Amino acid sequence: MSNENNRDFENLLKSVSNQLGKSPEELTQASQNGDIENLLGNLNPSDAQKIKKILSDKNMSNKILSTPQAQNLIKKLLGEN
């Protein structure tokens, strides 16, 4: 990953960590361990349930991941943009 993409990823991670009330390290560890409960712990129950529903529905997840915005973010994170 290039330095610019690495900075973008770090900024995204910090932003998400602030929104979820978790440290970037906690988010990284939870995502690597597949610990969704830990990642969603500080969200209100309604929002957490919506995210769990999306993640558990393969068709819905694929639909979201196939949007141009998601594709651009994925490419940026992978250093392809």
N, C-alpha and C positions, 0 to 999 in steps of 0.2 A: 504494500500500500504506500503511495507517495506521501510525502510530508503534508501536503495540502489535504489529501483525502483523510489522512490520519487525524489532522486537526479538525476536519469536518465531523469525523466520527466521534472524536472526544467531545466536541461541542454538543453533538446530538445526545451523547450519553449523559453529559452533565445536565442538559435540559430535561431529559426524561427522568433522571434521578431526582432533580428538584421537584418535578411534578408528582412523582410517586413517594417522595420523602425517604428515599433510599440513597445510600452512597453509590457512586459509580462502581466501586469494587463489589458491593453487595449485588448490584444488578448483573455484573459480569459473571459472578459466581452462580447466581440463581439461574441465569440463562444457560450456562454451561451444564448445570446439573438438571435442567428441565424443571426447575422448581417454580411453576407458575404461581402457586399460592403465595410464595414469598414476594414475587414481583408485583402481585396485585394487592398485597396486604393493606396498603394505605388508601386504596381507592374506596369510594363509597360502594356499598354492596351491589347497588344497581349497575354501576359501570363495570365492576369486576365481573358480574354475571354476564353482561353483554359481551365482554371480551372473551370469557371462557366459552360462551356459545359460539362465537365466531371461530375461535381456535379449534373447537371440537368438530365443527362442520367443515369437512374437506372442500365441498363445493363453494361455500362462502369464503373460505380462506383463499382458495384459488382465484376466485372472482376479485377479491381485494388485491391480491398479489399481482394480478394481471393488469391493473390500472396503470396508466402511463406514469402517474406520480410514484407509485410503488416501484415500478421498473427503473425509473430514474434514480431513486434513492438506493436501490440495490446495486445498480451499476456504479454509483458514486462510492458506496461503501466498499465495493470490490475493486475500486480503482480503474474501472473501465470507462469512465466518463471524463 
